[in-house]
Amino acid sequence: MKLRVLIHPAEEGGYWAEIPSLPGCISEGETYEETMTNIHEAAEGWLAVAIEQMPTEDQVQIAEIEL
């Protein structure tokens, strides 16, 4: 899975990053590399929580559409 990461310079130095497709998934770091490592870990955590909270098939109907 590929996700677009937006990397911003932080006012106090370093960087902060966000993944728009994962609302609230943000992280920061002192270097670009550290920021990328941290946002990767944040995304993994975000997805793990989302999967835990996903309703099971006995609670909802699941369908797929093609665009």
C-alpha positions in Angstrom: 0.0 0.0 0.0 1.3 3.4 -0.9 0.2 6.5 1.0 0.9 10.1 0.2 2.8 11.9 3.0 3.0 15.7 3.3 6.1 16.9 5.0 6.2 20.4 6.5 9.1 22.3 8.0 8.4 22.9 11.7 8.7 26.4 13.1 11.0 25.3 15.9 13.2 23.3 13.5 12.9 19.8 12.1 9.8 18.6 10.3 6.3 17.4 10.9 4.3 15.0 8.6 0.8 14.1 7.9 -1.1 11.5 5.9 -4.2 13.1 4.5 -5.9 9.8 3.7 -5.5 8.7 7.4 -7.2 11.6 9.3 -5.3 12.5 12.4 -2.2 10.5 11.4 0.7 13.0 12.1 4.2 12.8 13.4 7.4 14.8 13.6 11.1 14.5 13.7 14.3 16.5 13.9 15.5 15.2 10.4 13.7 14.2 7.3 14.7 10.6 7.8 13.5 10.6 11.4 10.3 12.2 10.3 9.7 9.5 7.7 10.5 6.7 10.1 8.1 8.2 12.7 5.2 8.8 10.2 5.7 5.2 9.0 5.2 3.9 12.6 2.3 6.3 13.1 0.6 4.9 10.0 1.1 1.3 11.1 -0.5 2.2 14.4 -3.3 4.1 12.8 -4.2 1.2 10.6 -3.9 -1.4 13.4 -6.5 0.6 15.5 -8.7 1.0 12.4 -8.7 -2.7 11.8 -9.6 -3.5 15.4 -12.5 -1.1 15.3 -13.8 -2.4 11.9 -17.2 -4.0 12.2 -17.4 -7.7 11.5 -19.3 -9.3 8.7 -22.1 -10.4 11.1 -22.6 -6.7 12.0 -22.8 -5.2 8.6 -23.2 -6.0 4.9 -20.1 -5.6 2.9 -20.1 -4.8 -0.8 -17.6 -3.5 -3.3 -18.0 -1.0 -6.2 -15.6 -0.4 -9.0 -14.9 3.2 -10.2 
